[in-house]
Amino acid sequence: MSERATAQPTATERASGDVLAVESLSAWYGEARVLTDVSLAVQPGEVVTLVGRNGAGKTTLLRSIMGLHRHVEGTISWGGRELGKASPDARAKAGIGWVPDDRGIYASLSVAENLTLPPVVNKDAWTLEQVYEQFPVLHERRDFPGTKLSGGEQQMLAMARVLRMGSRLLLLDEPSEGLAPVIVQRIGEIIRQIKAQGVAVLLVEQNVKFASTVADRHYLLAQGRVVESLDNDAFQSRTTELLEYLGM
Ligand SMILES: Nc1ncnc2c1ncn2[C@@H]1O[C@H](COP(=O)(O)OP(=O)(O)OP(=O)(O)O)[C@@H](O)[C@H]1O
């Protein structure tokens, strides 16, 4: 898709919906294989988590979907198009939003600049007014530099930025990490709201209690492989057993 990555989707591609499909994905760092034959799908309006202990390959999987990790085999398609060698920028323009675990805020830019710098890629994108309405704290701090924000504010800014771009798939890497319970609760509300708007969310989360309050389905990852895929009800009824199995 590389040369068409920024073009508007065709009617056929629209009909296939904003579905993420990963098929038989393997990934390496040098000679070391860290993902093996991973297949998964995320539908529009679905929140799906990747659960696994440290080093299981969750971040590498998100980075591969975003095109940030290139040493891969297998296919990743989005909205009916295979992403192939499309650059991270082309993937962002195609509607994939990356919220890294370090939040990726431009420290020297203000909150407002962080929000408005990336291009709007979708006509359904949140307007700046909508962002400020949903995240009043970002409005209050709109002239503050990124460095002056708390962890929770940075997380909200990172999420708000991709919503303002109009991303239709959010790749969230540990959004609750290091945040106070009240902020985690707010992040959960935002995820549910995003879901209600038909956006797909692929969520890496160590906080499984939080994950099970927002997710529809889960993929369990161990040593780079999907070892089980289950819906949230099944996950909740077997959480202790599953976490023990994963060594978490
Ligand atoms: N830049 C790198 N170079 C070499 N190996 C790496 C690199 N980044 C990650 N790895 C290895 O790849 C494997 C998967 O790492 P990854 O970060 O994807 O796991 P994870 O499940 O996200 O864990 P964590 O929650 O600790 O980030 C681990 O064995 C890790 O040591």
The ligand as an ORCA input file, in Angstrom:
! r2SCAN-3c Opt
* xyz 0 1
  N      15.735     -2.865     21.069
  C      15.795     -4.158     21.407
  N      16.871     -4.907     21.087
  C      16.940     -6.216     21.421
  N      15.960     -6.880     22.061
  C      14.882     -6.187     22.412
  C      14.730     -4.789     22.098
  N      13.527     -4.368     22.554
  C      12.945     -5.452     23.136
  N      13.763     -6.525     23.037
  C      13.451     -7.879     23.533
  O      12.320     -8.335     22.845
  C      11.476     -9.084     23.711
  C      10.068     -8.484     23.684
  O      10.141     -7.163     24.236
  P       8.865     -6.217     24.341
  O       9.325     -4.897     24.865
  O       8.137     -6.256     23.067
  O       8.018     -6.980     25.445
  P       6.809     -6.468     26.313
  O       5.883     -7.600     26.437
  O       6.307     -5.197     25.764
  O       7.494     -6.217     27.719
  P       7.554     -4.877     28.606
  O       6.243     -4.794     29.268
  O       8.685     -5.164     29.536
  O       7.855     -3.754     27.643
  C      12.137     -9.064     25.078
  O      12.867    -10.252     25.218
  C      13.058     -7.872     25.005
  O      14.196     -8.074     25.822
*
